[in-house]
Structures are given as structure tokens and as C-alpha cells.
Amino acid sequence: MRILYHIDYLKGLGADRWIYEGYKHAFEDKGHEVFPLTENDDMEERLKEINPHIFIAHQSQINFKNFKIFNDAKKRGTKIFQQVDFLIFNDLVKLELVKKGIGDFYWDEADEERMEKLGFSRITGHKFFEIPNAANVKYNFPSHPVEKYKCDIVFLGAYMSEKKEGFKKMLYPLMKKYDVKVYGPGWTLRDNFFRGIGKIARKVGIVFIADFVNKKRITIPQEDESKLYASAKICINFHVRGKDGIDYALVNERAFKIPASGGFEISDNIPSLRRYFTEDEVVMAENEKNWFDKIDFFIKNDKERLRIQKNGTERALKDHTYHNRVDKIIMIYNSINNK
């Protein structure tokens, strides 16, 4: 099959890039072709050129102006897998677009229960399906610890304003007591300077400069990610919260990548995590005190930590890789196509 996948910028350092690469590897590993639709492409021309079996289109691509383009693609046999998220409920225009029903399938990483409680099916007339994030087995697989990455605690992820309070309360205090390593974009003035250059370069169309700058910003080579997670005693995970404190109920990609790489994970409180891992597979702290208590306990108890890590790794590699997600997408495509 041919899959056209919407991703604005292929060399960015946001989660959209790593998720795209996970899907791309899994689809291609199963014998399918994956083509990107970027911000520099003409969507109508790209759809005609690729004539995909599946177009994975983000909500941002759906607008009244493009309805004819999508309908023409559907007449040629393309199935539209429209990605939406619960933020559409804050945007009446986006909500109206979903109600118009241009997609063949509506999905996102968000919790199905949350979307149903918000009234997705009732308001739009369409069913919402949850396809969560996953681990990319090209880079996330059990690895052996290496000396240069050994530490008590590691966090690999971007510095985001939405996580500022979480970092202040739950990350920085750990640095006073343990050997903590932090990697990812946005943590230094130098990185933010390069980020600004990259944004300007993209805006004025000098993409090769943006590509070069983003490559320089990578703090951990992708092929070393599994070594990093396997080398730390504890890999901590934080999730995005709204400025109003609302739990997005969206389990990030890191939640799956850590155990798949042979790392031991302690996550902040994200109830949806229990849809994928038990406490015997990935540890979750219910509150701040519980967070520090659990970190203290597992730093000191190697046997129990390694037992849970082993369980988490087995679960991630069995049920939570992009190969698993691709299998689900193909199954859905076949069921839609055979109606």
C-alpha cells in the first residue's frame, strides 16, 4: 500500500517527527510505501501524484477550502484517516469541519473514554478511535548500559512551558540529591538561539539552514537512545498539562520508548497510562510526595527495580511498538475497504 502522511517539517525536533519516523519504519518494514506531505508541498498535486491508499491527515489540514481536494482523492479510492484531538471542542470551526464528515476514520493518541465523555460521537456523529503512541523498534530495543550515560536518573525530552511547574517541583529537587542527567532541546540559551535561527530559516524558505541547525541541536544521537535509557537506574517521564491544569489524558511516546529500550520508568500521574502498563511494568506516582518516595525506594532496591523493568520491556515489545499500531491501521483500512 501507499501511505501519504502529513508532517509539516521532516527535520524538526518535536514529537511529530519521531512519531512519523516510527510509523514510517513500521509501514516500510511490512512492505508498504510511506510518503510525507510537508508544508512545502501542494496538497492537491501530492495527492494526485502519490494516489495513496491511506492519507493520514491532521486536523490542521482539514478546512472548507480543501473539501473538494479531499473528496476528489476519495473518489480515486483514498481513505482519509483524520487525526483529531479534544482541543477541537475549543474551536467551533474545527468542530464544524469534523461534523461535515470528510474523514473515513477519526482517531488520535487521546483517551477514547475522555473523548466520549466530552461528547465526540454525540456532537460530531462519528466514532472516535484511540491509536496511542508507541516505541520505534529501529531505535528502541533492549540495550546494555554504557559508561558515559550511567547515572541515577535521566530525563530525555524538550523543555516546554507547559511542563515548567512540573520540572520545578519534581525534577530540580532531584538534582540536589542524585546524579541526574537531562538531555533534549530547549534547556540552554545556546539551543534556544539555534531554535530561533531555524524558525527564521524555515519562514523565509531557506530549509537547508533549518535542517543544519536542527541537526546541531540534537543532544543524543537517535541510535544512542536505547543505551541512554538502559544506563540510568531510573528514567523519569513527565506529561503535558494545560495551563488550566487539565489532564490531557494523552500518554506520550516516551512512556513506551523507555521500557522498550530496557529502561526502568517512573511517570508522573497520567491515569491513561494504566490502559497500557500495570504498576508491575511501569511505575506511576500519584502525587509529589509519592513521586519522591518511589524514586528513593527504587534507587535503593535494585532487585525490585530490575524485576519491574523486565516486565515493562516485555510488555512494550509485545504490545506497544509502531508495528502493533500499523497492524491496527491496516486492519481498519481493510474493514473500511470491504464495506
C-alpha positions in Angstrom: 0.0 0.0 0.0 0.9 3.6 -0.4 0.5 5.9 2.7 0.7 9.7 2.5 1.5 11.1 5.9 1.0 14.7 6.9 4.0 16.1 8.7 4.9 19.8 8.2 8.6 19.6 8.7 10.7 16.4 8.5 13.8 17.6 10.4 12.1 19.2 13.4 12.8 18.1 17.0 9.2 17.8 18.1 7.3 14.6 18.9 5.6 14.8 15.4 9.0 13.9 13.8 9.7 10.9 16.0 6.1 9.6 15.7 6.3 9.9 11.9 9.6 8.1 11.8 8.2 5.3 13.9 5.2 4.8 11.6 7.4 5.1 8.5 9.8 2.4 9.7 6.9 0.1 10.7 5.0 0.5 7.5 8.1 0.1 5.3 9.2 -2.9 7.4 5.8 -4.5 6.5 6.3 -3.9 2.8 4.4 -0.6 2.3 5.5 2.8 1.0 5.3 6.0 3.0 5.4 9.4 1.5 5.4 12.7 3.5 3.2 15.7 2.9 5.1 18.7 4.2 4.5 22.4 4.5 6.4 22.9 1.2 4.1 20.6 -0.8 1.0 21.4 -2.8 -1.6 19.0 -1.2 -3.7 18.6 -4.3 -0.7 17.8 -6.5 0.8 15.5 -3.9 -2.4 13.5 -3.6 -2.7 13.1 -7.3 1.0 12.2 -7.6 1.0 9.5 -4.9 -2.6 8.4 -5.2 -2.4 6.9 -1.7 -4.5 4.1 -0.3 -4.4 5.9 3.0 -3.9 9.6 3.7 -3.1 10.2 7.4 -4.2 13.8 7.6 -4.0 16.0 10.7 -6.9 18.2 11.8 -4.9 21.3 10.8 -5.1 20.2 7.1 -8.9 19.9 7.1 -10.7 23.1 6.0 -13.6 24.1 3.9 -11.3 25.2 1.1 -9.8 21.8 0.8 -13.0 19.8 0.9 -13.1 19.4 -2.9 -9.4 18.1 -2.8 -10.3 15.5 -0.2 -13.5 14.5 -2.0 -11.6 14.1 -5.3 -9.0 11.9 -3.5 -11.7 9.8 -2.0 -13.3 9.3 -5.4 -9.9 7.9 -6.6 -10.0 5.4 -3.7 -8.0 7.1 -1.0 -9.2 6.6 2.6 -8.8 9.6 4.8 -7.6 8.8 8.3 -8.3 12.1 10.0 -6.4 12.8 13.2 -8.3 14.9 15.7 -7.8 15.9 19.3 -10.0 17.1 22.1 -8.9 20.7 21.6 -11.4 20.8 18.7 -14.1 21.4 21.3 -12.5 24.8 21.9 -12.7 25.7 18.2 -16.2 25.8 16.7 -14.8 26.0 13.2 -12.8 22.8 13.6 -15.7 21.1 15.3 -18.0 22.0 12.4 -15.4 20.6 9.9 -15.4 17.3 11.8 -19.2 17.2 11.8 -19.1 17.6 8.0 -17.5 14.2 7.9 -14.7 14.4 5.3 -12.8 11.5 7.0 -13.3 7.8 6.7 -11.8 7.3 10.2 -11.3 9.6 13.2 -8.5 8.9 15.6 -5.8 10.4 17.8 -3.5 9.4 20.7 -6.0 10.7 23.2 -8.1 8.5 25.5 -11.3 7.1 24.0 -13.1 7.5 27.2 -12.2 11.1 27.6 -13.3 11.9 24.0 -16.6 10.1 24.6 -17.2 11.9 27.8 -16.6 15.2 26.0 -19.3 14.1 23.5 -17.3 13.5 20.4 -19.7 10.9 18.9 -22.8 12.7 20.2 -21.7 16.1 18.8 -20.0 15.0 15.5 -21.9 11.9 14.6 -18.6 10.0 14.2 -16.9 7.4 16.4 -13.5 8.3 17.8 -10.7 5.6 17.9 -7.7 5.7 20.1 -4.4 4.8 18.5 -1.7 5.5 21.1 1.9 6.4 20.7 4.5 3.6 20.7 8.1 2.6 20.5 10.1 2.5 17.3 12.0 -0.8 17.4 14.5 0.5 14.9 15.9 2.6 17.9 14.1 1.4 21.0 15.2 -2.1 21.9 16.9 -3.6 25.0 20.4 -2.4 25.2 23.4 -2.8 27.5 24.4 0.1 29.8 27.3 2.2 28.7 29.6 4.1 31.0 29.2 7.6 29.5 25.4 7.5 30.1 25.4 5.9 33.6 23.6 7.9 36.2 20.9 7.6 38.9 18.2 9.5 37.0 17.8 10.6 33.4 15.2 12.7 31.6 15.2 13.0 27.8 12.8 15.5 26.5 12.2 19.1 25.5 11.9 21.9 27.9 8.3 23.1 27.5 6.5 25.9 29.2 3.6 23.5 29.8 5.9 21.4 32.0 7.7 24.3 33.7 5.9 23.8 37.0 6.4 20.0 36.9 10.1 20.4 36.4 10.3 23.0 39.2 8.5 20.7 41.7 9.6 17.2 40.6 12.9 17.4 38.6 15.0 20.2 40.1 14.8 18.9 43.7 16.2 15.5 42.5 19.4 17.3 41.3 20.3 18.2 44.8 20.3 14.6 45.9 21.1 12.3 43.0 23.3 12.1 39.8 20.7 13.5 37.3 21.3 13.9 33.6 19.0 15.9 31.3 19.0 15.9 27.5 16.8 17.4 24.9 16.0 20.7 23.1 15.2 24.0 24.9 17.3 23.5 28.0 20.1 26.0 27.2 20.4 29.6 25.8 22.6 28.2 23.0 19.9 25.8 22.0 17.1 28.4 22.1 19.4 30.7 20.0 19.7 27.9 17.3 16.0 27.2 17.5 15.3 30.9 16.7 17.6 30.7 13.7 15.9 27.6 12.5 12.5 29.1 12.7 13.6 32.2 10.8 15.2 30.0 8.1 12.0 28.0 7.7 9.9 31.1 7.5 12.0 32.6 4.7 12.3 29.3 2.9 16.0 28.5 3.5 15.2 25.0 4.6 18.8 23.6 4.3 19.9 26.0 7.1 17.0 25.0 9.3 17.9 21.3 8.7 21.6 22.0 9.6 20.7 23.9 12.7 18.3 21.2 14.0 20.9 18.6 13.4 23.3 20.6 15.6 20.6 20.8 18.3 20.3 17.0 18.8 21.9 16.2 22.2 21.6 12.4 22.0 22.0 10.6 18.6 18.9 8.6 17.9 20.9 5.4 17.7 22.0 6.0 21.3 18.6 6.5 22.8 18.2 2.9 24.0 21.7 2.9 25.5 20.8 6.1 27.5 17.6 4.6 28.9 19.3 1.3 29.7 22.2 3.0 31.5 20.2 5.0 34.1 18.8 3.5 37.2 15.6 5.5 36.7 14.2 7.1 33.6 11.6 9.8 34.6 8.7 10.8 32.5 6.6 14.0 32.5 3.4 14.7 30.6 2.0 17.9 29.1 -0.6 19.7 31.2 -2.8 22.5 30.2 -2.3 25.9 31.7 -5.5 25.4 33.5 -4.2 22.1 35.0 -6.4 19.9 32.8 -5.0 16.4 32.3 -4.8 15.9 28.5 -5.0 12.1 29.1 -2.5 11.6 26.3 0.3 9.2 27.0 3.4 10.4 25.4 5.8 8.5 23.2 8.5 8.4 25.9 6.2 6.2 28.1 6.6 3.4 25.5 10.2 4.1 24.4 11.7 3.8 27.9 10.6 0.3 28.7 11.1 -0.9 25.1 14.8 0.2 25.4 15.3 -1.7 28.6 14.9 1.3 30.9 13.1 1.5 34.2 10.4 4.2 34.1 8.7 6.3 36.8 6.0 8.5 35.4 4.0 11.4 36.7 0.3 10.9 37.3 -1.4 10.2 34.0 -4.3 7.8 34.6 -4.5 6.7 30.9 -1.0 5.1 31.3 -2.8 2.2 33.1 -4.5 1.3 29.9 -1.1 0.1 28.6 1.1 -0.8 31.6 0.4 -2.1 35.1 2.3 -0.9 38.2 4.4 -4.0 37.9 5.5 -2.8 34.4 5.8 0.9 34.7 5.7 2.8 38.0 3.5 5.9 38.3 3.5 8.4 41.1 0.0 9.7 42.2 1.3 12.9 43.7 4.5 14.8 44.6 5.3 13.0 47.9 4.6 9.7 46.3 7.0 10.7 43.4 10.0 11.3 45.7 9.2 8.3 47.9 9.1 5.9 44.9 12.3 7.3 43.5 14.1 6.9 46.9 12.7 3.3 47.1 13.7 2.2 43.7 17.2 3.8 43.8 17.9 1.6 46.8 16.2 -1.6 45.7 17.9 -2.9 42.6 16.2 -6.3 42.6 12.7 -4.9 42.6 13.6 -2.2 40.1 15.0 -4.8 37.7 12.0 -7.0 38.1 9.6 -4.3 37.1 11.9 -3.1 34.3 11.9 -6.6 32.8 8.1 -6.8 32.9 7.8 -3.4 31.3 10.2 -4.2 28.5 8.4 -7.5 27.7 5.0 -5.6 27.6 6.3 -2.8 25.4 7.9 -5.0 22.8 4.9 -7.3 22.7 2.0 -4.8 22.5 3.3 -1.3 22.1 5.5 -0.8 19.1 4.7 1.1 15.9 4.4 -2.3 14.2 1.4 -3.0 16.5 -0.1 0.3 15.6 0.4 -0.3 11.9 -1.3 -3.7 12.2 -4.3 -1.9 13.6 -4.4 0.7 10.9 -4.2 -1.9 8.2 -6.9 -3.9 9.8 -9.1 -0.8 10.0 -8.3 0.1 6.3 -9.3 -3.4 5.2 -12.6 -3.3 7.2 -13.5 0.1 5.7 -12.5 -1.0 2.2 -14.6 -4.2 2.4 -17.8 -2.4 3.4 
